[in-house]
């Protein structure tokens, strides 16, 4: 039970990390195209 919870949390954190990278990439692209 505890291992399943930890595994689910790890997956959630990984997804959050990927979302942050994608969001940052989009912002950088917009700033670069804006100049």
matplotlib code that plots the C-alpha trace (Angstrom):
import matplotlib.pyplot as plt

x = [0.0, 2.8, 4.9, 1.9, 1.4, 5.1, 5.1, 2.0, 3.6, 6.8, 4.8, 2.9, 6.2, 7.7, 4.6, 4.8, 8.5, 7.8, 5.0, 7.4, 10.0, 7.4, 6.0, 9.5, 10.3, 7.1, 7.9, 11.4, 10.1, 7.6, 10.3, 12.7, 10.1, 9.0, 12.4]
y = [0.0, 2.4, 1.5, 2.0, 5.5, 6.4, 5.1, 7.2, 10.3, 9.8, 9.6, 12.7, 14.6, 13.4, 14.7, 18.0, 18.3, 17.6, 20.3, 22.8, 22.1, 22.4, 25.6, 27.1, 26.1, 27.7, 31.0, 31.0, 30.5, 33.3, 35.7, 34.7, 35.2, 38.5, 40.1]
z = [0.0, 1.0, -2.1, -4.4, -2.9, -3.2, -6.9, -7.7, -6.1, -8.0, -11.3, -10.4, -9.6, -12.9, -14.8, -13.0, -13.9, -17.5, -17.5, -16.1, -18.8, -21.5, -20.1, -19.8, -23.4, -24.7, -22.8, -24.2, -27.7, -27.4, -26.0, -28.8, -31.5, -29.9, -30.3]

ax = plt.figure().add_subplot(projection="3d")
ax.plot(x, y, z, "-o")
ax.set_aspect("equal")
plt.show()
